[in-house]
Amino acid sequence: MARPPSRRPGHNRKAQYSLFASYVVAVTGAVVGLLLVVVAIFDPTGFAAIRTGAAELTRPMSTGLRHMVSGAASLDEVLAAYWRAGTQNVALRRQVEADRNLIIEAKAVAQENTRLKKLLKLVDEDGSELLAARLISSSSSSTRRFARLNAGSWQGLKTGMPVRAPEGLIGRVHITTPNTAEVLLLTDSSNIVPVRRANDNIPAISTGLGDGTLEIRALSAGRNPFKPGDLLVTSGIGGIYQPNIPVAVVVRVQGEIGYGVPLANPSRVDAVVVERAFEQVVTRSEANAPVEQEAPAAENAAAR
């Protein structure tokens, strides 16, 4: 049986020094640890100062080791992301396109909801409405300006009924069929609307020019009272349009004639309200008034 090797360093100086140094380090560490324990027990304030100083001295080393460890831990993720960068870019582009389409649809729905809310408010506040309909087409190049509704005589529409949108007046019903109707727009040359200036009630006549604009002529003689920016509303004269419906805004004045643009653009309006003629509304109100007055008298007679 072979003799086990001796653990003694023998005459090797290097081995002797290494063994001596290890003993010195071990003894020194034990002594330092013992001193720290004693200081921690008998002088907590001094031990706290020593701990703070040690933390400050080792902070750079701890920070460097932390970055090194985190970098090594995320190295696989960086390599995987770099390897899949192409497919990820394609997927992200497709997602951006899909989100863009959804955003466009959401904006369109929001605009439609805003228009319908305005239209609903208009219907709630006005007792002359007949029905709500949609504009399904409008002429843009012809000299005559017409629009078409998806409702007709079977829904109660009659010739001459005003058509308005939340933004303002559109025109009046010109021809009806069972389920459709043609609307004579404000910009048609044969459509004449009595209007007034909203701020001081100066009367005028609005006539379509067939090119998307209106000609405004004041009924009073003398200098043209209109100026750019004036808002025109219906005056109620003529028995067709109710008063105070927004019609147009003046954009240019030339001599005795003012030129304006309608506030309600048929190409941008979807839902409209068809109203009864102002004369019919007034007649119905007067016809219902005696009935309402006789009701209290009947109640008083029954009470007696």
Secondary structure, DSSP 8 states (H G I E B T S, - for coil): -------S-TT-HHHHHHHHHHHHHHHHHHHHHHHHHHHHHH-HHHHHHHHHHHHHHHHHHHHHHHHHHHHHHTHHHHHHHHHTHHHHHHHHHHHHHHHHHHHHHHHHHHHHHHHHHHHHHHHHH-S-EEEEEEEEEE-SSSSS-EEEES--GGGT--TT-EEE-SSSEEEEEEEE-SS-EEEEETTSTT-EEEEEETTT--EEEEEE-SSS-EEEEESSSSS----TT-EEEE--TTSSS-TT-EEEEEEEEETTEEEEEESS-GGG--EEEEE--HHHHHHHHHHHHHHHHHHHHHHHHHH-
